[in-house]
Amino acid sequence: MIDLVITLTFTVVMLVFMAFPAMKIVDLIETKITFSETMHNVMLIGTTILLSLLIGLFLKFA
């Protein structure tokens, strides 16, 4: 249980720092595939959360 709490704490902190890389990744994908503004926002939020979770897991277990 404590591992989950520590991982989520690291993840929440990294949300702010992962916003810029997520924007760049989504913009790179958008150059290859065109999609709506709503889909762009969903992909941006999803990518930010995914990157933050990956970094949080890395910080906990590495």
Phi and psi in degrees as GROMACS dihedral restraints (atoms count N, CA, C in turn):
[ dihedral_restraints ]
;  ai    aj    ak    al  type     phi  dphi    fc
    3     4     5     6     1   -67.0    20    10
    4     5     6     7     1   -31.2    20    10
    6     7     8     9     1   -63.3    20    10
    7     8     9    10     1   -40.0    20    10
    9    10    11    12     1   -65.1    20    10
   10    11    12    13     1   -42.4    20    10
   12    13    14    15     1   -65.5    20    10
   13    14    15    16     1   -42.5    20    10
   15    16    17    18     1   -65.7    20    10
   16    17    18    19     1   -42.5    20    10
   18    19    20    21     1   -62.5    20    10
   19    20    21    22     1   -44.6    20    10
   21    22    23    24     1   -67.1    20    10
   22    23    24    25     1   -32.1    20    10
   24    25    26    27     1   -64.6    20    10
   25    26    27    28     1   -46.5    20    10
   27    28    29    30     1   -61.1    20    10
   28    29    30    31     1   -38.6    20    10
   30    31    32    33     1   -64.9    20    10
   31    32    33    34     1   -44.7    20    10
   33    34    35    36     1   -63.2    20    10
   34    35    36    37     1   -39.3    20    10
   36    37    38    39     1   -65.5    20    10
   37    38    39    40     1   -38.0    20    10
   39    40    41    42     1   -79.1    20    10
   40    41    42    43     1   -10.0    20    10
   42    43    44    45     1   -56.5    20    10
   43    44    45    46     1   -41.3    20    10
   45    46    47    48     1   -66.0    20    10
   46    47    48    49     1   -41.3    20    10
   48    49    50    51     1   -79.1    20    10
   49    50    51    52     1   -20.1    20    10
   51    52    53    54     1   -92.2    20    10
   52    53    54    55     1    -1.0    20    10
   54    55    56    57     1   -66.3    20    10
   55    56    57    58     1   -44.6    20    10
   57    58    59    60     1   -65.3    20    10
   58    59    60    61     1   -48.2    20    10
   60    61    62    63     1   -60.8    20    10
   61    62    63    64     1   -34.9    20    10
   63    64    65    66     1   -65.9    20    10
   64    65    66    67     1   -39.0    20    10
   66    67    68    69     1   -61.1    20    10
   67    68    69    70     1   -42.5    20    10
   69    70    71    72     1   -66.7    20    10
   70    71    72    73     1   -39.9    20    10
   72    73    74    75     1   -65.0    20    10
   73    74    75    76     1   -45.3    20    10
   75    76    77    78     1   -66.4    20    10
   76    77    78    79     1   -38.4    20    10
   78    79    80    81     1   -64.1    20    10
   79    80    81    82     1   -38.0    20    10
   81    82    83    84     1   -64.5    20    10
   82    83    84    85     1   -42.5    20    10
   84    85    86    87     1   -65.5    20    10
   85    86    87    88     1   -37.1    20    10
   87    88    89    90     1   -69.1    20    10
   88    89    90    91     1   -23.9    20    10
   90    91    92    93     1   -68.6    20    10
   91    92    93    94     1   -26.8    20    10
   93    94    95    96     1   -93.2    20    10
   94    95    96    97     1   -34.3    20    10
   96    97    98    99     1  -129.7    20    10
   97    98    99   100     1   130.7    20    10
   99   100   101   102     1   -93.0    20    10
  100   101   102   103     1   137.2    20    10
  102   103   104   105     1  -147.6    20    10
  103   104   105   106     1   170.5    20    10
  105   106   107   108     1   -71.6    20    10
  106   107   108   109     1   168.0    20    10
  108   109   110   111     1   -64.9    20    10
  109   110   111   112     1   -36.9    20    10
  111   112   113   114     1   -64.2    20    10
  112   113   114   115     1   -43.9    20    10
  114   115   116   117     1   -65.3    20    10
  115   116   117   118     1   -35.9    20    10
  117   118   119   120     1   -60.2    20    10
  118   119   120   121     1   -45.9    20    10
  120   121   122   123     1   -65.9    20    10
  121   122   123   124     1   -40.4    20    10
  123   124   125   126     1   -64.3    20    10
  124   125   126   127     1   -44.1    20    10
  126   127   128   129     1   -64.2    20    10
  127   128   129   130     1   -38.1    20    10
  129   130   131   132     1   -64.6    20    10
  130   131   132   133     1   -46.3    20    10
  132   133   134   135     1   -66.8    20    10
  133   134   135   136     1   -43.2    20    10
  135   136   137   138     1   -63.0    20    10
  136   137   138   139     1   -42.3    20    10
  138   139   140   141     1   -66.7    20    10
  139   140   141   142     1   -39.1    20    10
  141   142   143   144     1   -62.3    20    10
  142   143   144   145     1   -45.5    20    10
  144   145   146   147     1   -66.3    20    10
  145   146   147   148     1   -41.5    20    10
  147   148   149   150     1   -63.5    20    10
  148   149   150   151     1   -46.8    20    10
  150   151   152   153     1   -62.2    20    10
  151   152   153   154     1   -41.6    20    10
  153   154   155   156     1   -63.9    20    10
  154   155   156   157     1   -41.7    20    10
  156   157   158   159     1   -65.1    20    10
  157   158   159   160     1   -40.6    20    10
  159   160   161   162     1   -64.1    20    10
  160   161   162   163     1   -42.3    20    10
  162   163   164   165     1   -67.6    20    10
  163   164   165   166     1   -39.4    20    10
  165   166   167   168     1   -61.7    20    10
  166   167   168   169     1   -41.8    20    10
  168   169   170   171     1   -65.2    20    10
  169   170   171   172     1   -39.5    20    10
  171   172   173   174     1   -63.1    20    10
  172   173   174   175     1   -44.5    20    10
  174   175   176   177     1   -65.8    20    10
  175   176   177   178     1   -32.4    20    10
  177   178   179   180     1   -76.0    20    10
  178   179   180   181     1   -45.4    20    10
  180   181   182   183     1  -103.6    20    10
  181   182   183   184     1    -5.6    20    10
